Amino acid sequence: MHELAITEAVIELINREARDKGFGKVLGISLRVGEYSGIIPECIREFFPIAARDSIAREAELEIVTVPAVFRCLDCGYEGAADRRAACCPRCKSREIRMCSGREFYVDSLKVE
């Protein structure tokens, strides 16, 4: 249920930008949501009309792009998906892996008038 609060925070951010930059209507919003961000894109989509109903973004088209998780192996240098079951590098089987991307959540772009 925290997605409602997150969606409301996105709308507040957009309203602030509108005041600062002087635009009057939002036609499109593009979000980037990391695979391991803990945010469920379907819930954001569901709550968006509720959060945006009294804002300049009420008619905006919402695009959500999922950012896949990318891991880097500290032993062999591999970068890419990791073996999720074993939590290790698929190339050398090392457990010395670090997440490089996949936790993101941000407004990537706005289409405005």
C-alpha positions as a Python dict, from the first residue, in 0.01 Angstrom:
ca = {
    (1, 'M'): (0, 0, 0),
    (2, 'H'): (303, 231, 20),
    (3, 'E'): (267, 275, -358),
    (4, 'L'): (-20, 520, -300),
    (5, 'A'): (206, 741, -87),
    (6, 'I'): (484, 708, -345),
    (7, 'T'): (247, 800, -629),
    (8, 'E'): (122, 1101, -431),
    (9, 'A'): (483, 1207, -375),
    (10, 'V'): (548, 1190, -751),
    (11, 'I'): (244, 1412, -813),
    (12, 'E'): (366, 1659, -548),
    (13, 'L'): (706, 1668, -718),
    (14, 'I'): (543, 1735, -1055),
    (15, 'N'): (325, 2012, -906),
    (16, 'R'): (638, 2174, -758),
    (17, 'E'): (814, 2156, -1096),
    (18, 'A'): (509, 2312, -1261),
    (19, 'R'): (519, 2604, -1017),
    (20, 'D'): (896, 2647, -1059),
    (21, 'K'): (906, 2610, -1438),
    (22, 'G'): (568, 2764, -1522),
    (23, 'F'): (397, 2490, -1719),
    (24, 'G'): (23, 2440, -1687),
    (25, 'K'): (-48, 2085, -1798),
    (26, 'V'): (128, 1749, -1790),
    (27, 'L'): (60, 1529, -2092),
    (28, 'G'): (296, 1243, -2011),
    (29, 'I'): (504, 1107, -1726),
    (30, 'S'): (782, 853, -1768),
    (31, 'L'): (898, 669, -1456),
    (32, 'R'): (1192, 432, -1415),
    (33, 'V'): (1138, 158, -1157),
    (34, 'G'): (1418, -80, -1066),
    (35, 'E'): (1346, -451, -1055),
    (36, 'Y'): (1466, -458, -690),
    (37, 'S'): (1324, -119, -587),
    (38, 'G'): (1044, -273, -383),
    (39, 'I'): (789, -77, -586),
    (40, 'I'): (518, -259, -777),
    (41, 'P'): (454, -85, -1111),
    (42, 'E'): (100, -222, -1139),
    (43, 'C'): (10, -57, -807),
    (44, 'I'): (155, 275, -924),
    (45, 'R'): (-63, 249, -1236),
    (46, 'E'): (-368, 166, -1024),
    (47, 'F'): (-315, 454, -780),
    (48, 'F'): (-212, 713, -1039),
    (49, 'P'): (-566, 828, -1129),
    (50, 'I'): (-646, 869, -759),
    (51, 'A'): (-330, 1065, -679),
    (52, 'A'): (-348, 1281, -992),
    (53, 'R'): (-721, 1357, -1000),
    (54, 'D'): (-693, 1714, -866),
    (55, 'S'): (-358, 1798, -1024),
    (56, 'I'): (-224, 1924, -1355),
    (57, 'A'): (-127, 1563, -1430),
    (58, 'R'): (-483, 1427, -1416),
    (59, 'E'): (-493, 1362, -1793),
    (60, 'A'): (-131, 1254, -1828),
    (61, 'E'): (-33, 930, -1989),
    (62, 'L'): (181, 726, -1750),
    (63, 'E'): (473, 522, -1880),
    (64, 'I'): (661, 294, -1642),
    (65, 'V'): (984, 134, -1756),
    (66, 'T'): (1129, -144, -1543),
    (67, 'V'): (1506, -124, -1498),
    (68, 'P'): (1652, -474, -1480),
    (69, 'A'): (1894, -566, -1206),
    (70, 'V'): (2258, -572, -1313),
    (71, 'F'): (2524, -724, -1090),
    (72, 'R'): (2903, -700, -1108),
    (73, 'C'): (3122, -984, -997),
    (74, 'L'): (3416, -857, -794),
    (75, 'D'): (3619, -1168, -878),
    (76, 'C'): (3586, -1212, -1257),
    (77, 'G'): (3439, -875, -1366),
    (78, 'Y'): (3119, -1018, -1513),
    (79, 'E'): (2831, -769, -1537),
    (80, 'G'): (2474, -877, -1594),
    (81, 'A'): (2204, -1087, -1435),
    (82, 'A'): (2301, -1302, -1139),
    (83, 'D'): (2195, -1653, -1050),
    (84, 'R'): (1907, -1563, -818),
    (85, 'R'): (1870, -1902, -654),
    (86, 'A'): (2236, -1935, -566),
    (87, 'A'): (2295, -1557, -532),
    (88, 'C'): (2619, -1587, -723),
    (89, 'C'): (2795, -1496, -1046),
    (90, 'P'): (2670, -1719, -1329),
    (91, 'R'): (3018, -1724, -1484),
    (92, 'C'): (3254, -1808, -1196),
    (93, 'K'): (3001, -1891, -918),
    (94, 'S'): (3155, -1632, -685),
    (95, 'R'): (2928, -1485, -419),
    (96, 'E'): (3125, -1158, -434),
    (97, 'I'): (2868, -974, -642),
    (98, 'R'): (2740, -618, -610),
    (99, 'M'): (2426, -466, -757),
    (100, 'C'): (2504, -190, -1009),
    (101, 'S'): (2145, -111, -1105),
    (102, 'G'): (1797, -230, -1027),
    (103, 'R'): (1702, -26, -720),
    (104, 'E'): (1616, 294, -906),
    (105, 'F'): (1293, 486, -882),
    (106, 'Y'): (1272, 825, -1046),
    (107, 'V'): (1079, 1049, -1282),
    (108, 'D'): (1272, 1018, -1606),
    (109, 'S'): (1081, 1274, -1811),
    (110, 'L'): (768, 1486, -1836),
    (111, 'K'): (578, 1594, -2145),
    (112, 'V'): (422, 1931, -2066),
    (113, 'E'): (237, 2229, -2218),
}
